[in-house]
Amino acid sequence: MKICESVSLKGLTTLKIGGVARYFCRVRNEHELQTALQFSKKKEVPLIILGGGSNVLLSDGSISALVAKIDIKGIEWRESKHFVHVLVGAGEIWDTLVEKAVKKGLWGIENLSGIPGTVGAAPIQNIGAYGAEIKNTLKWVKVLDTKTGKSRRLSNKKCEFGYRDSIFKHPKGKALIITHVALRLKKSGTPNLVYKDLKERFKIYDLGFKNKKRELTPAVIRKAVIGIRSKKFPDLRECGTAGSFFKNPIIPKTQFDALKKRYPALPGFPLTADERGYEDMRINADADESLRIIKDKGLKIKIPLAWLLDNVCGLKGFHKGNVALFERQPIVLVNTGGASADEIKKFAEKIVLRVRKETGIDIEWEVQKIY
Ligand code: EPU
């Protein structure tokens, strides 16, 4: 494996921002990852892992580290009676995996179509879209523990998945590098249409056309999801973006109720205390009755930040210099051309302050900052 010096990372992130790494390498297997780890220890620089670069804001100064791009490939399909277990190298492209699974008619990840990035990065933020999350199909991940230098498996439970969250984002998981991901997909299934956009797209199937439901294959769902996404997300060929830049805020019901008084149209989706299965409970807060039947005192509500940015803060399409909130989906921040990392950071901080001022809510970045 070649370790290069002074490599620009700009082309390796979807925000199209990134400075020069002191050292850089592409890791194709676990052995090479071990080599990279040894090298970083010897040179006394941190080891920074890069996947598809689609959820990071990299500093654009010099990055005094060994940056390792994970290129571990391979997809193995193992069939059992009802399932297909798939073992995937962390460097595979997530959407290529989804495409292959869908072509095989397998169920479980079709709603996660069109998400940029690599397979190894997917569990870190527990990628989710259209009522599905990777945690619903993930069995285990294989990790290299950089503290012990040993590889081991981590079960789904041990990954401590939450909304756009996992152990890998927290101090106790920071030493773990994902090398492989094992998913369990179903040979037969039914479409997951809990999410509003998909429900609307396929509402004809709920109107008594039961036999038509068979037409809803994973491939049909994938096509619909890609269609919906293309209308909401900017084209990566035209600008830089990292998808949703912020997380949708999760607030106590009491705070939600107060906001709802001020903004009666505010949508909200109740979560269980541990956020498990929260998307199954996705209910529009307009249906106030549904909210009332949930007795949990610690009830938390997830609200769409896009709605707040648009209807409360009036920031839809807001731009400053080379940074903007995408006009069709304001949770998405775009680098309209030539933005620096600091410009993005300052712009995002401004949005955070504005949301706090208007709503009292502290929003969090979804994108990971590597500075
Ligand atoms: N809305 C507005 N104005 C707008 C756009 C949206 O008011 O201009 C409101 C609408 O009420 C809409 C709501 O915002 O129903 C939510 O928007 P949307 O359904 O497009 O999705 P989201 O909640 O903003 C989340 C994920 C996306 C994922 C989509 C689809 C987060 C942070 N984002 O976005 O994930 O693709 O749902 O399931 O959870 C990502 O994580 O990078 C990402 C793109």
Boltz pocket constraint, residues with backbone or C-beta under 6 A from the ligand:
constraints:
  - pocket:
      binder: B
      contacts: [[A, 128], [A, 129], [A, 130], [A, 131], [A, 164], [A, 195], [A, 232], [A, 242], [A, 243], [A, 244], [A, 245], [A, 246], [A, 247], [A, 248], [A, 267], [A, 304], [A, 305], [A, 306], [A, 307], [A, 308], [A, 310], [A, 311], [A, 316], [A, 327], [A, 328], [A, 329], [A, 330], [A, 331], [A, 366]]
      max_distance: 6.0
